[in-house]
Amino acid sequence: MMCQWCMKHGAGKKWYMNAYNYSNELAEKENMKEYLTEQWMNFEQVFIRRIMGFSSKNLGYKLKMPIIGRILRWRAENMIHSEKKNRNPINADGHFGQVIPLEDAKIIMSELAAEPIICNYCMCRWMQRKEKEAVCINFGVLSEVLEKLPRFIPKERTVRIDRETAMEKLEEFNKKGYISTVWFQPVPYINAICSCENPECGAFTLRSKFNLMAMYKAEYIIQLDQDKCQGCKSCVAMCQLNAIQFIPSMNRVIINYDKCFGCGICRHACNYDALKLIPREDYPGFDGKY
């Protein structure tokens, strides 16, 4: 599925590296300000997506039902990936993301993101645990919308930031263990890099609990150099997605590549240079598996 977005919205390359997807020209053409204003004014409803009348918080057993489950899954995937003209912003139609490593996040912020750039509260954290933490970096038309909605904006500091500050913040969040994700909001417009935690992030929850593709794995996968690994287990504790396991008999760790999202966070925990990201397409059996 991700290959589809790269072909259609990325000129055959990564969809999030297409400069047009960030442009004010696209935002104006697709009337994004109106869509985003309605979406974010009603964010509390957006977070708990309703699918055929069912809340995304209690979809589990319904998705397992033989007939209604298939219908619900089809409907949910169509909402998440919708490119229809009359999309419903309160259902967050056309709103999904992909994990990216810090390196790609910095390229976006330095070269592609439209101004103004702001850093605002993560509403997933607020909805999940009533904690306000400014770790979402938004840009372009979305920034202009959010600046008018006080509940998203930290009161104690200037909201707008420059590109260099945005890159510094992304690195700070990354080293804390927060996963960088880039967002269509809605397809094909890109206006956010979130620094997520699992399971606070609503999209990670939809993916991990219900296997709904609101969050895609990165274009990369982690590679472990067993000769350099010292079995310190620091990376095990850093990985939020349980993709790294310690094997006592070997005094080494192993990677579960089916669980690895390619975020690269674990690299910050390794003092022995045993972990590096490689393109997903270069790893046999995992090319195209997002």
C-alpha positions as CSV (number, residue, x, y, z in Angstrom):
1,M,0.0,0.0,0.0
2,M,2.8,2.4,0.9
3,C,4.3,1.9,-2.6
4,Q,1.0,3.2,-4.0
5,W,1.4,6.5,-2.1
6,C,5.1,6.8,-3.2
7,M,4.1,6.3,-6.9
8,K,1.1,8.6,-6.8
9,H,2.3,11.4,-4.5
10,G,6.1,11.0,-4.4
11,A,7.0,10.7,-8.1
12,G,8.2,7.1,-7.5
13,K,10.3,8.1,-4.4
14,K,9.3,8.5,-0.8
15,W,6.0,10.3,-0.7
16,Y,7.2,12.6,2.1
17,M,10.1,13.9,0.0
18,N,7.9,15.5,-2.6
19,A,8.1,19.2,-2.1
20,Y,4.7,19.8,-3.7
21,N,3.0,17.9,-0.9
22,Y,4.1,20.7,1.5
23,S,3.3,23.6,-0.7
24,N,0.9,26.5,-0.1
25,E,-0.2,26.0,-3.7
26,L,-1.5,22.6,-2.8
27,A,-3.1,23.8,0.4
28,E,-5.0,26.5,-1.4
29,K,-6.0,24.3,-4.3
30,E,-7.5,21.7,-1.9
31,N,-9.0,24.2,0.5
32,M,-7.0,22.8,3.4
33,K,-7.6,25.6,5.8
34,E,-11.3,24.9,6.0
35,Y,-10.8,21.2,6.4
36,L,-8.1,21.5,9.1
37,T,-10.0,24.1,11.0
38,E,-13.0,21.8,11.4
39,Q,-10.8,18.8,12.1
40,W,-8.8,20.5,14.9
41,M,-11.8,22.3,16.4
42,N,-13.3,18.9,17.0
43,F,-10.0,17.0,17.8
44,E,-11.5,15.2,20.8
45,Q,-13.9,13.5,18.4
46,V,-11.2,12.9,15.8
47,F,-9.1,11.0,18.4
48,I,-11.9,8.5,19.0
49,R,-12.6,7.8,15.4
50,R,-16.1,6.6,14.8
51,I,-16.5,3.9,12.2
52,M,-20.1,3.0,11.1
53,G,-21.2,4.3,14.5
54,F,-18.7,2.3,16.5
55,S,-16.0,4.0,18.6
56,S,-12.4,3.1,17.7
57,K,-11.8,2.4,21.4
58,N,-14.0,-0.7,21.4
59,L,-13.6,-2.0,17.9
60,G,-11.6,-5.1,19.0
61,Y,-14.3,-7.8,19.2
62,K,-16.4,-6.3,16.4
63,L,-13.5,-6.6,14.0
64,K,-13.3,-10.3,14.8
65,M,-16.9,-11.0,13.8
66,P,-17.1,-12.9,10.5
67,I,-19.2,-10.5,8.5
68,I,-19.5,-7.2,10.4
69,G,-15.7,-7.4,11.0
70,R,-14.9,-7.4,7.3
71,I,-17.3,-4.6,6.6
72,L,-15.9,-2.5,9.5
73,R,-12.3,-3.1,8.4
74,W,-13.1,-2.1,4.8
75,R,-14.9,1.0,5.9
76,A,-12.1,2.0,8.3
77,E,-9.3,1.6,5.7
78,N,-11.4,3.6,3.2
79,M,-11.7,6.4,5.8
80,I,-8.1,6.4,6.7
81,H,-6.9,6.5,3.1
82,S,-9.7,8.5,1.6
83,E,-8.9,10.9,-1.3
84,K,-12.5,11.8,-2.0
85,K,-13.5,15.4,-2.5
86,N,-16.1,15.5,0.3
87,R,-14.0,14.0,3.0
88,N,-15.2,14.3,6.6
89,P,-12.6,16.1,8.7
90,I,-14.2,15.0,12.0
91,N,-13.6,11.4,11.0
92,A,-10.1,12.3,10.0
93,D,-10.6,11.0,6.5
94,G,-7.3,10.8,4.6
95,H,-5.2,11.2,7.8
96,F,-2.4,8.7,8.3
97,G,1.3,8.7,9.0
98,Q,4.6,6.9,8.5
99,V,7.6,6.4,10.8
100,I,10.7,8.2,9.7
101,P,14.2,8.3,11.1
102,L,15.7,11.5,12.5
103,E,17.8,12.0,9.4
104,D,14.7,12.3,7.1
105,A,12.8,14.4,9.7
106,K,15.7,16.9,9.6
107,I,15.6,17.1,5.8
108,I,11.9,17.8,5.9
109,M,12.4,20.6,8.4
110,S,15.4,22.2,6.6
111,E,14.2,22.0,3.0
112,L,10.5,21.0,2.6
113,A,8.2,22.2,5.4
114,A,6.2,25.3,4.7
115,E,6.3,28.2,7.1
116,P,5.2,29.1,9.7
117,I,6.5,26.3,11.9
118,I,5.2,25.8,15.4
119,C,5.7,23.4,18.3
120,N,2.5,22.6,20.1
121,Y,0.9,20.2,22.5
122,C,0.5,16.5,21.5
123,M,-3.2,15.9,21.9
124,C,-2.8,12.1,21.8
125,R,-0.9,12.4,25.1
126,W,-3.5,14.7,26.5
127,M,-6.4,12.4,25.5
128,Q,-4.6,9.3,26.8
129,R,-3.1,10.5,30.1
130,K,-4.1,14.2,30.6
131,E,-0.5,15.3,30.1
132,K,0.5,18.3,28.1
133,E,3.8,18.1,26.3
134,A,4.8,20.2,23.3
135,V,6.3,17.6,21.0
136,C,4.3,18.1,17.8
137,I,5.9,20.2,15.1
138,N,3.4,21.5,12.6
139,F,3.9,23.7,9.6
140,G,2.1,25.5,6.8
141,V,-1.6,26.1,6.9
142,L,-2.0,23.8,9.9
143,S,0.2,26.1,12.0
144,E,-2.1,29.1,11.1
145,V,-5.1,27.1,12.2
146,L,-3.6,25.8,15.5
147,E,-2.4,29.2,16.6
148,K,-6.0,30.3,16.9
149,L,-6.9,27.3,19.1
150,P,-5.6,28.1,22.6
151,R,-5.8,24.5,24.0
152,F,-3.0,23.4,21.7
153,I,-0.6,26.2,22.4
154,P,1.8,26.4,25.4
155,K,1.3,29.7,27.2
156,E,4.7,30.1,28.6
157,R,6.7,30.7,25.4
158,T,6.7,31.8,21.8
159,V,5.0,29.2,19.6
160,R,6.6,29.9,16.2
161,I,10.1,28.5,15.8
162,D,12.7,28.7,13.0
163,R,13.9,25.7,11.0
164,E,17.1,25.3,13.1
165,T,15.2,25.2,16.3
166,A,12.7,22.7,14.9
167,M,15.6,20.4,14.0
168,E,17.1,20.7,17.4
169,K,13.8,19.8,19.0
170,L,13.4,16.8,16.8
171,E,16.8,15.5,17.8
172,E,16.0,16.2,21.5
173,F,12.7,14.2,21.3
174,N,14.4,11.4,19.3
175,K,17.1,11.0,21.9
176,K,14.4,10.8,24.6
177,G,13.0,7.8,22.8
178,Y,10.1,9.5,21.0
179,I,9.5,8.1,17.5
180,S,9.3,10.6,14.6
181,T,6.3,10.3,12.3
182,V,5.3,12.3,9.2
183,W,1.7,12.9,8.4
184,F,-0.7,13.3,5.4
185,Q,-3.4,15.5,6.8
186,P,-5.3,14.9,4.6
187,V,-3.8,13.1,1.6
188,P,-1.8,14.5,-0.2
189,Y,-1.1,17.5,2.0
190,I,1.8,17.1,4.6
191,N,1.9,19.5,7.5
192,A,3.2,17.7,10.6
193,I,6.0,15.7,12.2
194,C,4.9,14.2,15.5
195,S,7.2,12.7,18.1
196,C,5.2,9.8,19.2
197,E,5.2,7.2,22.0
198,N,3.5,3.9,21.9
199,P,0.7,3.3,22.9
200,E,-0.2,7.0,23.5
201,C,-0.2,7.7,19.8
202,G,-3.7,7.1,18.4
203,A,-2.3,5.8,15.1
204,F,0.0,3.3,16.8
205,T,-3.0,2.0,18.8
206,L,-5.1,1.5,15.6
207,R,-2.2,-0.4,14.1
208,S,-1.2,-2.5,17.1
209,K,-4.6,-3.4,18.4
210,F,-6.7,-3.6,15.3
211,N,-4.1,-3.9,12.4
212,L,-5.6,-0.8,10.8
213,M,-3.1,1.0,8.6
214,A,-3.1,4.4,10.2
215,M,0.6,4.2,10.8
216,Y,3.2,2.7,8.4
217,K,6.6,1.3,9.1
218,A,9.6,3.4,7.9
219,E,11.4,3.0,4.6
220,Y,14.3,1.6,6.7
221,I,14.9,-1.4,9.0
222,I,17.5,-1.7,11.8
223,Q,20.6,-3.9,11.2
224,L,22.5,-5.4,14.1
225,D,26.3,-6.1,14.0
226,Q,26.6,-9.1,16.3
227,D,30.4,-8.7,16.4
228,K,30.0,-5.2,18.0
229,C,27.1,-6.1,20.3
230,Q,28.2,-6.3,23.9
231,G,24.9,-7.5,25.3
232,C,24.4,-4.4,27.4
233,K,20.6,-4.5,26.8
234,S,20.3,-0.7,26.6
235,C,18.6,-0.9,23.2
236,V,16.1,-3.4,24.5
237,A,14.8,-0.9,27.0
238,M,14.8,1.9,24.4
239,C,12.6,0.0,21.9
240,Q,8.9,0.8,22.4
241,L,7.7,-1.8,19.9
242,N,9.3,-4.9,21.4
243,A,11.4,-5.5,18.3
244,I,14.6,-6.2,20.3
245,Q,15.1,-9.2,22.5
246,F,18.0,-10.2,24.8
247,I,19.2,-13.8,24.6
248,P,21.1,-14.7,27.9
249,S,22.8,-17.8,26.5
250,M,24.4,-15.7,23.7
251,N,24.8,-12.6,25.8
252,R,23.5,-10.8,22.7
253,V,20.4,-9.2,21.4
254,I,18.4,-10.2,18.4
255,I,16.0,-8.2,16.2
256,N,12.5,-9.3,15.5
257,Y,12.2,-7.8,12.0
258,D,8.4,-8.4,11.8
259,K,8.0,-5.9,14.7
260,C,10.7,-3.4,13.7
261,F,9.3,-0.1,12.4
262,G,12.7,1.2,11.4
263,C,12.5,4.4,13.6
264,G,16.2,4.1,14.6
265,I,15.6,5.2,18.2
266,C,17.6,2.2,19.5
267,R,20.7,3.7,18.0
268,H,20.8,6.4,20.7
269,A,21.1,3.7,23.4
270,C,24.0,1.8,21.8
271,N,27.5,2.9,22.8
272,Y,29.2,0.3,20.6
273,D,27.9,1.3,17.2
274,A,26.3,-2.1,16.7
275,L,23.0,-0.7,15.3
276,K,22.4,1.1,12.0
277,L,19.5,1.7,9.7
278,I,19.5,0.3,6.2
279,P,16.9,0.8,3.4
280,R,14.1,-1.7,3.8
281,E,14.4,-2.6,0.2
282,D,18.0,-3.9,0.9
283,Y,16.9,-6.4,3.5
284,P,15.7,-9.7,1.9
285,G,12.1,-10.5,2.6
286,F,11.1,-7.1,4.0
287,D,11.1,-5.0,0.8
288,G,7.6,-3.6,0.5
289,K,6.4,-4.8,4.0
290,Y,5.2,-1.7,5.7
